[in-house]
Amino acid sequence: MFAPGEDANRRVLRARDAMDANCRQPLPVAELASIAAMSQAHFIRTFKDTFGETPHRYLQRRRVERAMYLLRTTDRSVTDVCMEVGWSSLGTFSRTFTDVVGVSPREFRHGSAGAADIARPDARAMVPSCFVQRWTRPTSARGEARRSSSFGEEQDAGRPVRSPA
């Protein structure tokens, strides 16, 4: 039916879809591993090999992406945005946001984020939304290069993306 690697990718994709659908709730690794029908350790390894980051970091990044959107498009307080995207601690949210984006949520809202300038409503009127989303997608603020995804989403310089088969 499916090649072994393809089957594992499909199961990890199911877990990632569950993370995307429920990113506001706490998602224990045990629950995600059961969705993927893998042990916890194997799930974490496979997820990292497939998407280039751990499930925990992926969930954090998705929450930060949602927070970036809310900070750009609403005038809700940073605390409200923090709670909306699934954090229960403003301090943890601010620290993680700063780690992922490179500036604090408040600085991001006020336009100190460089790439966020393209996200202003007046600047993005003529730009397709898929480009705005890609340009404003956070990467590690610590300068860490992302590992290649087996789905071809990201690629390190000089390192080819491996095929999913």
C-alpha positions as CSV (number, residue, x, y, z in Angstrom):
1,M,0.0,0.0,0.0
2,F,2.2,2.8,1.3
3,A,6.0,2.9,1.7
4,P,7.0,2.8,5.3
5,G,8.3,6.4,5.3
6,E,5.1,7.6,3.6
7,D,2.9,5.9,6.2
8,A,4.9,7.5,9.0
9,N,4.6,10.9,7.3
10,R,0.9,10.5,7.0
11,R,0.5,9.6,10.7
12,V,2.7,12.5,11.7
13,L,0.6,14.8,9.5
14,R,-2.5,13.7,11.3
15,A,-0.9,14.7,14.6
16,R,0.2,18.0,13.2
17,D,-3.4,18.6,11.9
18,A,-4.7,17.9,15.4
19,M,-2.2,20.4,16.7
20,D,-3.3,23.1,14.2
21,A,-7.0,22.5,15.0
22,N,-6.5,22.6,18.8
23,C,-3.5,24.9,19.2
24,R,-5.2,26.9,21.9
25,Q,-5.5,23.9,24.2
26,P,-2.6,22.1,26.0
27,L,-1.7,19.1,23.9
28,P,0.3,16.4,25.7
29,V,2.9,14.5,23.6
30,A,1.3,11.3,24.7
31,E,-2.0,12.3,23.1
32,L,-0.3,13.4,19.9
33,A,1.8,10.2,19.8
34,S,-1.4,8.1,20.1
35,I,-2.9,10.0,17.1
36,A,0.2,9.1,15.1
37,A,0.2,5.5,16.5
38,M,3.8,5.8,17.7
39,S,5.6,5.8,21.0
40,Q,6.3,9.3,22.5
41,A,10.0,9.2,21.8
42,H,9.6,7.9,18.3
43,F,6.9,10.5,17.6
44,I,9.1,13.3,18.7
45,R,12.0,12.0,16.6
46,T,9.9,11.4,13.5
47,F,8.2,14.8,13.9
48,K,11.5,16.6,14.1
49,D,12.9,14.7,11.2
50,T,9.8,15.5,9.1
51,F,9.2,19.1,10.0
52,G,12.6,20.3,11.3
53,E,11.4,21.2,14.8
54,T,10.0,19.4,17.9
55,P,6.2,19.2,18.4
56,H,6.5,21.6,21.3
57,R,8.4,24.2,19.3
58,Y,5.9,23.8,16.4
59,L,3.0,24.4,18.7
60,Q,4.7,27.5,20.1
61,R,5.5,28.9,16.7
62,R,1.9,28.3,15.5
63,R,0.6,30.2,18.6
64,V,3.1,33.0,18.0
65,E,2.0,33.2,14.3
66,R,-1.6,33.6,15.5
67,A,-0.6,36.2,18.0
68,M,1.3,38.1,15.3
69,Y,-1.9,38.2,13.2
70,L,-4.0,39.4,16.2
71,L,-1.5,42.0,17.1
72,R,-1.4,43.4,13.5
73,T,-5.1,43.3,12.9
74,T,-6.8,44.1,16.2
75,D,-6.4,46.6,19.0
76,R,-6.8,44.0,21.7
77,S,-4.4,44.2,24.6
78,V,-1.3,41.9,24.6
79,T,-2.7,40.1,27.6
80,D,-6.0,39.4,25.7
81,V,-4.0,38.1,22.7
82,C,-1.8,36.0,25.0
83,M,-4.9,34.3,26.5
84,E,-6.6,34.0,23.1
85,V,-3.8,32.0,21.5
86,G,-3.4,29.5,24.4
87,W,-0.9,30.8,26.9
88,S,-1.9,31.2,30.5
89,S,1.1,33.2,31.5
90,L,1.9,36.6,30.0
91,G,5.5,36.3,31.0
92,T,6.0,33.0,29.2
93,F,4.1,34.3,26.2
94,S,6.3,37.5,26.0
95,R,9.5,35.5,26.4
96,T,8.5,32.9,23.8
97,F,7.3,35.6,21.4
98,T,10.5,37.6,21.7
99,D,12.6,34.4,21.3
100,V,10.7,33.4,18.1
101,V,10.1,36.9,16.5
102,G,13.1,38.9,17.9
103,V,11.1,41.7,19.4
104,S,8.5,41.9,22.2
105,P,4.8,41.7,21.4
106,R,4.4,45.4,22.2
107,E,7.4,46.3,19.9
108,F,5.9,44.1,17.2
109,R,2.6,45.9,17.4
110,H,4.3,49.2,17.0
111,G,6.2,48.2,13.9
112,S,9.7,47.4,15.2
113,A,9.8,44.0,13.6
114,G,11.2,44.8,10.2
115,A,9.3,42.2,8.2
116,A,6.1,43.2,10.0
117,D,6.2,46.5,7.9
118,I,4.9,44.5,5.0
119,A,2.1,43.2,7.2
120,R,0.6,46.7,7.7
121,P,-2.9,46.8,6.1
122,D,-2.0,49.7,3.8
123,A,1.3,48.0,2.6
124,R,-0.3,44.6,2.0
125,A,-3.3,45.8,0.0
126,M,-1.5,45.0,-3.3
127,V,0.4,41.9,-2.1
128,P,-1.2,38.4,-2.3
129,S,-1.9,37.1,1.3
130,C,0.2,34.0,0.7
131,F,3.3,36.2,0.2
132,V,2.5,38.2,3.4
133,Q,2.1,35.0,5.4
134,R,5.4,33.6,4.2
135,W,7.3,36.9,4.7
136,T,6.0,37.3,8.2
137,R,6.3,33.7,9.3
138,P,8.6,33.7,12.3
139,T,12.0,32.0,12.3
140,S,14.3,31.5,15.2
141,A,15.5,34.9,16.5
142,R,18.7,33.2,17.7
143,G,19.9,32.8,14.1
144,E,19.4,29.0,14.1
145,A,19.0,27.6,10.7
146,R,15.9,25.4,10.2
147,R,16.4,21.8,9.2
148,S,15.0,20.6,6.0
149,S,11.5,19.2,6.0
150,S,10.8,16.0,4.2
151,F,7.8,17.7,2.7
152,G,10.0,20.3,1.0
153,E,8.7,23.3,3.1
154,E,12.1,24.6,4.2
155,Q,15.6,24.0,3.0
156,D,19.0,24.8,4.5
157,A,21.6,26.3,2.3
158,G,23.6,23.5,0.6
159,R,21.5,20.7,2.0
160,P,18.9,19.2,-0.4
161,V,15.5,18.3,0.8
162,R,15.1,14.5,1.1
163,S,12.2,12.9,-0.7
164,P,9.3,11.5,1.4
165,A,9.6,8.1,-0.1
